[in-house]
Amino acid sequence: MENLIIVKAYVIYLPIVIGLTAYVAHQLFKNSKVFMLDIFHGREEIAMATNQLFKIGFYLINLGAALFILKIYQLSSNQDMIEKLSYKIGGFSIYLGITLFMNLYLFFRGKRKANTKRMALNHGMTEE
C-alpha cells in the first residue's frame, strides 16, 4: 500500500513541477527579449541566441533541482501524501521564484551596463 501511495505522489509531483518550470521559463524568456535586444544594441541574432541559452540553462537548473528533491519517504495515507507534496511543491515554487528573480537581476544588470557603455560612447562622440 505504501509503495502505491508513493508512486501516486510521483505521478502528481512530476507534472506539476515540470509544468511550473515550463510556464515560468516561457513567461520569463518571452518577456526578456526586450532586455536582450537592448543589451546587444538591437543585434537581434545574438540577442535571441543568448536568450535561448539562458532558457536552456533555466530549464536544466530548475528541472535538475526538481528531480534532485524527488525522493519521497514513508507515506502511510493520502493525508501524508498531500502534506508531503505541498511541502515539496511549495519549496520548489519558492526556489523557482528565486531563480526567476536572479535571472531578472542579470537582465537588469546587463541592461544597465549596456546603457552605461552606450552613454560613454555617445559622450565621447559629442566631445570631439
Backbone torsions as a table, in degrees:
resi	resn	phi	psi	omega
1	MET	NA	-42.8	-178.6
2	GLU	-61.3	-42.7	179.8
3	ASN	-62.7	-36.5	179.1
4	LEU	-65.4	-40.3	178.1
5	ILE	-66.6	-39.4	179.3
6	ILE	-65.0	-43.6	177.9
7	VAL	-62.2	-42.4	177.1
8	LYS	-60.2	-39.8	178.2
9	ALA	-63.7	-42.0	177.7
10	TYR	-63.5	-40.6	-179.5
11	VAL	-65.2	-28.9	176.3
12	ILE	-82.1	-46.4	-174.4
13	TYR	-62.5	-51.1	-172.7
14	LEU	-59.8	-50.1	179.0
15	PRO	-62.9	-32.9	-179.8
16	ILE	-67.4	-49.1	-177.3
17	VAL	-70.4	-34.8	176.6
18	ILE	-67.0	-43.8	178.4
19	GLY	-63.5	-44.0	177.1
20	LEU	-60.5	-45.2	-179.9
21	THR	-62.4	-45.2	-179.5
22	ALA	-63.8	-42.3	-179.4
23	TYR	-63.9	-48.6	-178.8
24	VAL	-64.5	-43.6	179.2
25	ALA	-61.0	-44.8	-179.5
26	HIS	-60.5	-48.2	-178.9
27	GLN	-64.9	-45.0	-177.8
28	LEU	-61.9	-49.4	-172.5
29	PHE	-84.3	-17.9	170.0
30	LYS	-69.1	-41.7	-177.0
31	ASN	-85.5	-14.6	-178.5
32	SER	-84.2	-7.0	179.2
33	LYS	-57.4	-37.9	179.5
34	VAL	-60.9	-44.2	179.1
35	PHE	-64.0	-44.8	-177.3
36	MET	-63.7	-41.2	178.2
37	LEU	-63.1	-37.9	178.3
38	ASP	-69.4	-44.9	-179.5
39	ILE	-59.1	-41.1	-177.1
40	PHE	-98.8	23.4	172.0
41	HIS	52.9	44.0	175.8
42	GLY	79.4	1.6	178.8
43	ARG	-77.1	92.8	-169.4
44	GLU	-62.2	-40.3	-176.1
45	GLU	-61.4	-47.7	-179.3
46	ILE	-71.6	-34.8	178.9
47	ALA	-63.6	-45.4	-178.4
48	MET	-71.3	-36.3	177.8
49	ALA	-64.3	-44.0	178.7
50	THR	-64.7	-40.6	178.6
51	ASN	-61.2	-41.4	178.0
52	GLN	-63.7	-40.1	179.4
53	LEU	-66.4	-39.8	174.9
54	PHE	-60.6	-41.1	-178.8
55	LYS	-63.8	-44.4	178.6
56	ILE	-61.7	-45.3	177.9
57	GLY	-60.7	-40.9	178.4
58	PHE	-59.6	-47.2	178.0
59	TYR	-60.9	-48.3	-177.0
60	LEU	-61.1	-46.5	-178.5
61	ILE	-64.8	-47.1	-174.1
62	ASN	-76.5	-40.3	176.2
63	LEU	-69.2	-34.9	174.8
64	GLY	-60.8	-43.5	178.1
65	ALA	-64.6	-41.5	179.8
66	ALA	-62.3	-40.2	178.6
67	LEU	-74.2	-33.0	179.8
68	PHE	-62.5	-35.3	-179.4
69	ILE	-97.9	16.2	-174.9
70	LEU	-63.7	-38.4	-172.2
71	LYS	-52.6	127.2	178.1
72	ILE	-122.1	127.6	-176.9
73	TYR	-107.8	151.1	165.0
74	GLN	38.5	80.7	172.6
75	LEU	-110.0	121.1	-178.0
76	SER	-106.0	-11.4	-178.8
77	SER	-154.2	169.0	176.1
78	ASN	-63.7	-33.0	177.5
79	GLN	-62.9	-45.0	176.2
80	ASP	-58.1	-43.0	-178.6
81	MET	-62.7	-47.4	-179.1
82	ILE	-62.6	-42.9	179.7
83	GLU	-64.9	-42.8	179.7
84	LYS	-67.3	-41.9	178.8
85	LEU	-64.7	-39.7	179.2
86	SER	-64.6	-37.3	177.5
87	TYR	-65.1	-48.2	-177.8
88	LYS	-67.9	-46.8	-178.2
89	ILE	-69.7	-38.9	176.2
90	GLY	-62.8	-45.0	177.4
91	GLY	-63.0	-41.3	178.9
92	PHE	-66.7	-38.0	178.3
93	SER	-62.8	-41.0	176.8
94	ILE	-63.5	-45.6	177.9
95	TYR	-59.5	-44.1	179.8
96	LEU	-62.5	-41.0	176.4
97	GLY	-62.3	-40.3	178.5
98	ILE	-64.2	-43.4	179.3
99	THR	-67.5	-33.2	175.4
100	LEU	-60.7	-48.8	-178.9
101	PHE	-69.2	-30.9	174.9
102	MET	-64.8	-41.1	176.7
103	ASN	-64.6	-42.9	177.5
104	LEU	-60.1	-41.4	177.4
105	TYR	-58.2	-45.2	179.4
106	LEU	-63.0	-40.0	178.7
107	PHE	-64.5	-46.0	179.7
108	PHE	-65.3	-38.4	178.4
109	ARG	-64.4	-44.0	177.5
110	GLY	-63.2	-39.9	178.4
111	LYS	-64.2	-43.1	-179.8
112	ARG	-63.3	-43.8	179.2
113	LYS	-65.1	-39.5	178.4
114	ALA	-64.2	-41.4	178.4
115	ASN	-66.2	-40.4	178.4
116	THR	-62.0	-44.4	179.3
117	LYS	-64.6	-42.8	179.7
118	ARG	-62.5	-42.4	179.5
119	MET	-65.8	-39.3	178.9
120	ALA	-64.7	-41.2	178.4
121	LEU	-66.0	-43.7	179.1
122	ASN	-65.4	-40.2	179.7
123	HIS	-65.3	-41.2	178.2
124	GLY	-64.9	-33.6	179.8
125	MET	-71.8	-37.2	-175.4
126	THR	-76.0	-22.0	-178.3
127	GLU	-81.4	-20.0	-175.5
128	GLU	-76.3	NA	NA
